[in-house]
Amino acid sequence: MINIIPAIDVIGGKCVRLSEGDYGRCKVYDAEPLDMAKAFEDCGTTILHLVDLEGAKADFPVNLRVLEEIVSRTSLKVEFGGGVKSDEALHSVFDAGAFRVIGGSIACSMPEMFTSWLKLYGGSRVVLGADVRDGKVAVNGWLDKTDILVEDLLRKFLPDGLETVIVTDISKDGMLAGPAVSLYSELMASFPDVEVVASGGVGCMDDILELEKAGVRSVIVGKAIYENRITLSQLSC
C-alpha cells in the first residue's frame, strides 16, 4: 500500500500553497500549522512533510519555530526542507527535532557538502529534493533553473549512500491536475535502489491509486487536502 505523506508549506508561520512554484500565486489557509499537524496525527499519519518556503528563497531556515512546535506537541516524525544550505543550517534543523532533512539547492550548488552530509548522517536522515521543470532541476525556492538533469543529479549521489529522493514536477505542483506518473516510472526504472517519492499534482484519490499502480511507494499530498479533494479520513486508507 502506498504511503501518503501530508504536507505543510509555511510562509510567515502560516499554512500556504503555491501554484507551479510561483510565490506570486500563494494561497494562505486559515488552519495553523500545529492544528493541521494534530489533525494529521489524529487520522493515523506518522510522517509529516514540512517545507519552509521563506527559507527556500533564503540561505537559512526561517520557520524553525513551527518545526519545534510540531515536534514538541505531536508524535509526528517531521521531514524538513527549505533553507538548509550550510552545515550550521543542517545542525539547527536536526536540533529543532527533524527526523530527516531534505537538501535541494545545496545538492546542486555545493555537491561536496551534500555528499558529506550523506556520508555523516546516512541516506535515512538526509534526503535529496529534486524540483524539476522540463526535466531540469530548479533551485532557491524554484526561482532559478539549472542545466542539471534530474537523472544526472541522482546518479551523482548514488555512490555516497543516497536512499531517497523527493521529486516534484513544478508544472504540476498545486495544480490538482494529476501527478507526473511517467517521470516517476522512468526514474524508478533507472534507479531501482532509490526510493522515488512523488510530489506535486495530486488532486484526488484516483491520482494516488495511479501512482500506486505504477509502483510508487510514497506520495506527498498538500493542496488536495486543504481544498477538501482528499479527506483526512482517506489518509489512513
MIKOL-702105 format. One record per residue (C-alpha): residue in three letters; x, y, z. Coordinates in steps of 0.25 Angstrom, whole numbers, plus 2048, in hexadecimal, padded with zeros to 3 digits. Example, Ala and Ser with C-alpha at 12.3 -4.5 7.8 and 13.67 -1.06 7.14 Angstrom:
ALA8317EE81F
SER8377FC81D
This chain:
MET800800800
ILE80580E7FC
ASN809817808
ILE802824808
ILE80B82F80E
PRO80383C811
ALA80A84980E
ILE80A857815
ASP81186280E
VAL81486E816
ILE81587D814
GLY814887820
GLY81187B829
LYS804878821
CYS80086D818
VAL801871809
ARG80186A7FC
LEU80786F7EF
SER80386D7E1
GLU80E8687D8
GLY81886D7E2
ASP81487B7E0
TYR8158837EC
GLY80C88E7E6
ARG8018837E5
CYS8018807F4
LYS7F487C7FB
VAL7F487D80B
TYR7EB874812
ASP7E4876820
ALA7EA86A826
GLU7F686C82F
PRO80286282C
LEU80185C83A
ASP7F285A839
MET7F485382B
ALA7FF84A831
LYS7F684683C
ALA7EB843832
PHE7F483A82A
GLU7F9833837
ASP7EB83083B
CYS7E882982E
GLY7F482082F
THR7FE827828
THR80C82582D
ILE81582D824
LEU81383C820
HIS81A843815
LEU81D851819
VAL82285C810
ASP82786A814
LEU825871807
GLU82B87E80C
GLY837876810
ALA838870802
LYS83A87E7FC
ALA844882807
ASP85187C80B
PHE84B877818
PRO83F87181E
VAL83587C823
ASN82A874829
LEU83186B833
ARG82786F83E
VAL81C867836
LEU82585B835
GLU82885C844
GLU81985D848
ILE814852840
VAL81F848844
SER81D84C853
ARG80E84B853
THR80B83F84A
SER811831848
LEU813834839
LYS821831832
VAL82483E82A
GLU82C83F81E
PHE83084D81B
GLY83585580F
GLY83786380C
GLY84486C80E
VAL84D860812
LYS85986580B
SER864864815
ASP86985B820
GLU86486582A
ALA856865824
LEU856856824
HIS85A855832
SER84F85F836
VAL84585782F
PHE84984A836
ASP84A851843
ALA83C856841
GLY837848840
ALA836844832
PHE838835830
ARG83D837822
VAL841843819
ILE83F84680B
GLY84B84C803
GLY8478527F5
SER84E85F7F1
ILE85B85B7F9
ALA85C84E7F1
CYS85D8567E4
SER8658627E9
MET86F85B7F3
PRO86E84C7F0
GLU87A8497F8
MET87384E805
PHE867846802
THR870839800
SER87683C80D
TRP86883C813
LEU86482F80D
LYS871828812
LEU87082E820
TYR86182C823
GLY85D821819
GLY85282180E
SER84881E818
ARG84982C81E
VAL84E834812
VAL844834806
LEU84783A7F9
GLY83C8447F4
ALA83B8467E5
ASP8318507E0
VAL83084E7D1
ARG82C8577C6
ASP82D8527B7
GLY8368477BC
LYS8408507C3
VAL8428547D1
ALA83D8617D7
VAL8438677E4
ASN8418727EE
GLY8328707F0
TRP83186C7E2
LEU83587A7DD
ASP8418767D6
LYS84286C7CB
THR84F8647C9
ASP85485C7BE
ILE85584F7C6
LEU84D8437C2
VAL84583D7CE
GLU84B82F7C9
ASP8598357CA
LEU85783A7D8
LEU85282D7DD
ARG85E8267D6
LYS86882F7DD
PHE86482B7EB
LEU86181D7E9
PRO86F8197EE
ASP86E8217FA
GLY86281A800
LEU8568217FA
GLU84A8197FE
THR83E8227FC
VAL83B82E7F2
ILE82E8367F3
VAL82B83A7E4
THR8228467E2
ASP81D8497D4
ILE81C8587D5
SER81285A7CA
LYS8098507D1
ASP80A8557DF
GLY7FE85C7E5
MET7F685A7D8
LEU7EE84E7DD
ALA7EE8487CE
GLY7F583B7D1
PRO8048377D4
ALA80F8357CA
VAL80E8267CB
SER8178237BE
LEU82282B7C5
TYR8228237D1
SER8218167CA
GLU82D8197C1
LEU83581D7CE
MET8318117D5
ALA8358087C9
SER84380F7C8
PHE8458107D7
PRO83F8037DD
ASP8478057EA
VAL8428137ED
GLU8348157F3
VAL82E8207EA
VAL8238287F2
ALA81982E7E9
SER81583D7EC
GLY80C8467E4
GLY7FF8467DC
VAL7F783C7E5
GLY7E98417E4
CYS7E18347E9
MET7E28267EE
ASP7E28217E0
ASP7EF8287DD
ILE7F58217E9
LEU7F08147E4
GLU7F68167D7
LEU8038197DE
GLU80280C7E6
LYS7FF8047D9
ALA80C80A7D3
GLY8148057DF
VAL8168127E7
ARG81780F7F6
SER81581D7FC
VAL80E8297F7
ILE80D8377FD
VAL80083E7FD
GLY7FD84C800
LYS7F38557F9
ALA7E98497F7
ILE7E7848806
TYR7E6857808
GLU7DC8587FD
ASN7D484C802
ARG7D68447F6
ILE7DC8397FF
THR7D783880D
LEU7DF83681A
SER7D882881B
GLN7DD82480E
LEU7EB826812
SER7EB81981B
CYS7E5811810
